[in-house]
């Protein structure tokens, strides 16, 4: 029986998972700095949530969702993105009623989309996302974009580009929608089948089409920026002003629309300019979604957020040649010789672990030299040797592997000795 992981999924092995843990720790600490709190939502939701929240005309809902019937004949979908789930939780748990507003939330978790797997785009992928709900202040738009940029910069990335646009309010979008329909109608039959449908349902999505991106009609398509009313135009100017005040550079792209129906006003993407990163340069994206909370049964509540793929973040780090500062060394390895020493080694190993010291021992009945080789393979900083003589004398021999210096230490002083050495008291390092 040849069982393999499903296409579009991957195993993250121990050598890689430590990178993931480091990235998650850095991003969690960054969110704490910005005063965002973690939220965790179910991996699957009722299908209607994404149909209403993400939008019936999006590729996600029409082509990419993993949807199935459960045993109660309910339509269930593995979440394809995080915002709809977070907003559902916000409404269901009445977070809008809390005295601390806006609600500033972040999440990590697997998402699922059925599409052709390629480098940096899997059918199961992990997103880190941020949502700020309850404020219509343009300053929080700038804050969210600053957090997004810092998510990469804190890890050392430099080849970054922030691209922004405004999608306007409902009135601005309606005026732009009519202009787009009028513009693209003469080219309808030359567009792909999806865009011919989008032209009636949501013509803004035509601008986001991968197949028709090089069509001549795209170059002179009406810009949303020409249809912004006074409120939307002023809002966008204020967002840009706050970015300027923080010294965050950006580029305006009038065709940036994002792929989800709930966006309005601010939309943005962060791209990698690193050589060799690949054809798909977008690292993350987000925007404002002022109507989504009401669409999902809550009160009229403004919101803004973004999400990034952890897989693509790791790819960007590799493209820029950045090595994460991960300590893969083991604090101690315990080498035991003899039956009684082996029993004592089990007790000592547990005692050290309870004291917070990272330690391992042999479980393969290896000989003395083979146990030392195992310690080398695990990059142990210290090797603790326990034999029959040491057992009788109630001592252990502690060897510092880098210097080769060895010292006898009473068993009852071992924890204190190692803590002192590992916390910087060792002159050999």
C-alpha positions in Angstrom: 0.0 0.0 0.0 1.7 3.2 -1.2 0.0 6.0 0.8 1.3 9.6 0.1 0.1 13.0 1.2 -2.7 14.4 -1.0 -1.6 16.5 -3.9 -1.2 20.1 -2.9 -0.4 19.3 0.7 3.0 18.9 2.4 4.6 17.4 5.4 6.6 20.0 7.5 9.4 17.9 9.0 11.3 18.8 12.2 14.2 20.6 10.4 11.6 22.9 8.8 9.0 23.1 11.6 11.5 25.0 13.8 11.5 27.8 11.1 7.7 27.9 11.3 7.8 28.1 15.1 10.3 31.0 15.0 8.2 32.9 12.4 5.1 32.4 14.4 6.8 33.6 17.6 8.1 36.8 15.9 4.7 37.6 14.4 2.9 36.9 17.7 5.3 39.2 19.5 4.8 41.9 16.8 1.0 41.7 17.2 1.5 42.1 21.0 3.4 45.3 20.3 0.5 46.6 18.2 -2.0 45.4 20.8 -3.7 42.7 18.7 -5.0 39.6 20.5 -5.2 36.1 19.1 -8.4 34.5 18.0 -8.9 30.9 16.9 -11.8 29.8 14.8 -13.0 26.4 13.4 -11.3 24.9 10.4 -14.7 24.3 8.8 -17.8 26.5 8.7 -21.2 26.4 7.2 -20.9 27.0 3.4 -23.3 29.9 3.5 -20.8 31.9 5.5 -18.3 32.0 2.6 -21.0 32.4 -0.1 -22.3 35.5 1.7 -19.0 36.8 3.1 -16.5 36.1 0.3 -19.0 36.5 -2.5 -20.8 34.2 -5.0 -19.0 35.7 -8.0 -15.4 35.1 -6.7 -13.2 32.3 -8.0 -12.9 31.1 -4.4 -16.6 30.3 -4.1 -17.2 29.3 -7.6 -14.1 27.1 -8.2 -11.8 26.6 -5.2 -13.8 25.7 -2.1 -13.6 22.2 -0.5 -17.4 21.7 0.2 -19.1 18.6 1.4 -22.3 17.4 3.1 -21.9 16.2 6.7 -24.0 13.3 8.2 -26.8 15.8 9.0 -27.0 16.8 5.3 -25.6 20.2 6.1 -23.3 21.9 3.6 -19.9 22.3 5.2 -16.8 24.0 3.8 -13.1 23.9 4.8 -12.3 27.6 5.3 -10.6 29.1 2.2 -9.7 32.3 4.0 -9.8 33.8 7.5 -11.7 37.0 7.5 -15.2 35.6 7.1 -14.6 33.2 10.0 -13.2 36.0 12.3 -16.1 38.3 11.5 -18.6 35.4 12.1 -17.0 34.9 15.5 -17.1 38.7 16.2 -20.8 38.8 15.5 -21.8 35.5 17.2 -19.9 36.4 20.4 -21.0 40.0 20.3 -17.4 41.3 20.5 -18.8 44.6 19.2 -20.4 45.1 22.7 -17.0 45.0 24.6 -15.9 48.3 26.1 -12.4 48.0 24.4 -12.9 49.1 20.8 -11.8 48.6 18.1 -11.5 44.8 18.4 -7.9 44.1 17.2 -7.4 40.4 16.4 -4.9 38.1 14.8 -4.9 34.5 13.8 -2.8 31.6 12.4 -4.3 28.6 10.8 -4.6 26.3 7.8 -6.8 27.3 4.8 -7.9 25.2 1.9 -8.4 26.0 -1.8 -8.7 23.7 -4.7 -6.4 25.0 -7.4 -3.4 23.8 -9.4 -0.5 23.4 -6.9 2.6 25.3 -7.7 5.6 26.8 -5.8 4.2 28.8 -3.0 0.6 28.0 -3.7 -0.7 24.8 -2.0 -4.2 23.4 -1.6 -3.6 23.4 2.1 -1.7 26.5 3.2 -1.2 28.4 6.4 -2.3 32.0 6.8 -1.3 34.6 9.4 -4.0 37.3 9.4 -5.0 40.5 11.2 -8.4 42.1 11.6 -9.3 45.4 13.2 -13.1 45.8 13.7 -15.0 48.8 14.9 -13.1 51.9 13.7 -13.6 54.0 10.5 -10.5 56.0 11.2 -8.0 56.2 8.2 -5.2 56.0 10.8 -6.1 52.3 11.5 -5.8 51.5 7.8 -2.3 52.8 7.9 -1.6 50.9 11.2 -2.7 47.6 9.6 -0.5 48.2 6.6 2.4 49.1 8.9 1.9 45.9 10.8 1.8 44.0 7.5 5.1 45.6 6.4 6.7 45.0 9.8 5.7 41.3 9.6 8.3 40.9 6.8 10.8 43.5 8.0 11.1 42.0 11.5 12.4 38.8 9.8 14.9 40.7 7.8 13.2 41.1 4.4 14.1 44.2 2.4 13.0 43.7 -1.2 9.4 44.8 -0.5 6.9 47.0 -2.2 3.6 48.2 -0.8 1.0 48.7 -3.5 -2.3 50.5 -2.5 -5.5 51.6 -4.1 -9.0 52.9 -3.1 -12.1 51.0 -4.1 -14.3 53.8 -2.8 -17.7 53.6 -1.0 -20.8 52.0 -2.5 -21.7 55.1 -4.5 -18.2 55.4 -6.0 -18.2 51.7 -6.8 -21.6 51.8 -8.5 -20.4 54.7 -10.8 -17.2 52.8 -11.6 -19.2 49.6 -12.2 -21.3 51.3 -14.8 -18.2 52.8 -16.5 -16.5 49.4 -16.6 -19.5 47.7 -18.2 -19.7 50.4 -20.8 -16.0 50.1 -21.5 -15.7 46.3 -21.7 -19.0 45.6 -23.5 -17.5 46.1 -27.1 -14.8 43.5 -26.1 -17.1 41.0 -24.4 -16.6 38.2 -26.9 -12.8 38.6 -26.8 -12.7 38.1 -23.1 -12.4 34.7 -21.4 -15.6 32.9 -20.5 -15.3 33.8 -16.8 -14.9 37.5 -17.6 -18.0 37.4 -19.8 -20.0 36.3 -16.8 -18.2 38.7 -14.5 -19.0 41.6 -16.7 -22.7 41.2 -15.7 -22.2 40.1 -12.1 -19.2 42.0 -10.9 -17.2 43.9 -13.6 -14.6 45.0 -11.1 -13.4 41.4 -11.1 -12.5 41.6 -14.8 -9.6 43.8 -13.8 -8.3 41.0 -11.6 -8.4 38.3 -14.3 -5.2 36.3 -14.8 -6.2 35.2 -18.3 -7.1 38.7 -19.7 -4.5 40.8 -17.9 -2.7 41.5 -21.2 -5.8 42.3 -23.2 -5.5 45.8 -24.8 -8.8 46.9 -23.1 -7.2 46.5 -19.7 -4.7 49.3 -20.4 -7.2 52.1 -20.7 -10.0 50.7 -18.5 -11.7 53.3 -16.3 -9.9 53.9 -13.1 -11.8 53.8 -9.8 -9.7 56.8 -8.7 -11.6 58.9 -11.3 -14.9 57.9 -9.8 -14.3 58.5 -6.1 -16.8 60.8 -4.5 -15.6 63.5 -2.1 -15.8 61.3 1.0 -13.9 58.4 -0.6 -11.3 60.7 -2.1 -10.7 62.5 1.2 -10.5 59.2 3.0 -7.8 57.8 0.6 -5.8 61.0 0.9 -5.8 60.7 4.7 -4.7 57.1 4.5 -1.8 58.1 2.3 -1.0 61.0 4.6 -0.6 58.7 7.6 1.6 56.3 5.6 3.7 59.4 4.7 3.9 60.4 8.4 5.2 56.9 9.3 7.8 57.0 6.5 6.3 54.0 4.8 6.8 54.2 1.0 4.0 53.0 -1.3 3.0 52.7 -5.0 -0.6 53.5 -6.2 -2.0 50.9 -8.6 -5.4 51.9 -10.0 -6.1 48.3 -11.2 -5.5 46.7 -7.8 -9.0 45.3 -6.8 -8.2 42.2 -4.7 -10.1 38.9 -5.3 -12.9 39.2 -2.7 -16.2 40.9 -3.0 -16.3 42.4 0.5 -13.5 45.0 0.0 -14.2 48.8 -0.2 -12.1 51.9 0.3 -8.5 50.9 1.1 -7.0 47.9 -0.8 -3.4 46.9 -0.6 -0.8 44.2 -1.5 2.8 43.7 -0.5 5.1 42.3 -3.2 8.6 40.9 -3.2 11.1 42.5 -5.6 13.7 39.8 -4.8 15.4 38.2 -7.8 14.5 34.6 -8.2 11.4 34.8 -6.1 9.1 33.5 -8.9 6.4 34.7 -11.2 3.9 35.3 -8.5 5.4 38.2 -6.6 2.5 39.0 -4.2 3.3 38.1 -0.6 0.1 39.3 1.1 -2.9 41.5 0.7 -5.8 43.1 2.5 -8.1 46.0 2.7 -11.2 47.6 4.2 -14.6 45.8 4.4 -17.1 48.1 6.1 -20.2 46.1 5.1 -19.1 42.6 6.0 -20.2 42.6 9.7 -23.7 43.7 8.7 -23.9 41.2 5.9 -23.2 38.4 8.4 -25.9 39.6 10.8 -24.1 42.1 13.0 -24.5 45.9 13.4 -23.0 48.3 10.9 -19.4 48.0 11.7 -16.3 49.1 9.8 -13.3 46.7 9.5 -9.9 46.3 7.9 -7.4 43.5 7.8 -4.8 41.5 5.8 -3.5 38.0 5.5 -0.2 36.5 4.5 0.9 33.0 3.5 3.6 31.6 5.8 4.8 29.4 3.0 5.4 32.4 0.7 7.0 34.3 3.6 9.5 31.5 4.0 10.1 31.5 0.2 10.8 35.2 0.3 13.4 34.7 3.1 15.1 32.0 1.0 15.1 34.3 -2.1 16.9 37.0 -0.1 19.3 34.5 1.4 18.1 35.2 5.0 18.9 32.5 7.6 16.7 32.5 10.6 18.6 32.5 14.0 17.4 29.1 15.1 19.4 27.4 17.9 19.3 23.7 16.9 21.8 22.7 19.6 20.8 20.4 22.5 21.7 21.6 25.9 22.8 18.2 27.3 23.1 14.6 26.3 23.3 12.0 29.1 25.6 9.0 28.4 25.1 6.1 30.8 27.1 2.8 31.2 25.7 -0.1 33.1 22.3 -1.3 34.1 22.1 0.7 37.4 23.5 3.8 35.7 20.8 3.5 33.0 18.1 3.5 35.7 19.7 6.6 37.3 19.9 8.3 33.9 16.1 8.1 33.6 15.7 9.9 36.9 18.4 12.5 36.2 17.0 13.2 32.7 13.5 13.8 34.1 15.0 16.0 36.9 16.9 18.2 34.4 13.8 18.5 32.2 11.7 19.6 35.1 14.2 22.3 35.7 13.8 23.6 32.2 17.1 22.1 30.8 16.9 20.6 27.3 18.3 17.1 27.6 18.1 13.7 26.0 19.6 10.2 26.5 20.2 7.0 24.6 17.2 4.7 24.0 18.8 2.4 21.5 21.2 0.4 23.8 24.2 2.0 22.1 27.8 1.4 23.2 29.8 4.2 24.9 31.4 5.7 21.7 28.1 5.4 19.8 26.4 7.4 22.5 28.9 10.2 22.1 28.4 10.1 18.4 24.7 10.5 19.0 25.4 13.5 21.2 27.5 15.0 18.3 24.7 14.5 15.8 22.3 16.3 18.1 24.9 19.2 18.6 24.8 18.8 22.3 26.6 21.6 24.2 27.4 19.3 27.2 27.6 15.5 27.6 26.9 14.1 31.1 28.7 10.8 31.7 27.4 8.4 34.3 29.0 5.0 35.0 29.1 2.6 37.9 32.0 4.4 39.6 30.2 7.8 39.2 27.1 6.2 40.6 28.9 5.0 43.7 30.6 8.4 44.3 27.3 10.3 43.6 28.9 12.4 40.9 28.7 12.8 37.1 31.3 13.9 34.6 30.2 16.9 32.6 32.1 17.5 29.4 31.9 20.8 27.5 31.9 19.6 23.9 33.3 22.7 22.3 36.3 23.0 24.5 36.7 19.4 25.6 37.0 20.4 29.2 35.5 17.9 31.6 34.5 18.4 35.3 33.2 16.2 38.1 30.0 17.6 39.5 28.0 16.2 42.5 24.7 14.8 41.4 22.8 17.0 43.9 24.5 20.1 42.4 24.0 19.2 38.7 20.9 21.3 38.0 22.5 24.5 39.5 25.8 23.9 37.7 24.2 23.4 34.3 21.8 26.4 34.7 24.8 28.6 35.5 26.8 27.3 32.6 23.9 27.6 30.1 22.9 31.0 31.2 26.2 32.6 30.3 28.5 31.7 33.1 30.7 29.4 30.9 33.9 31.0 29.9 34.6 28.3 27.3 32.0 29.8 24.9 
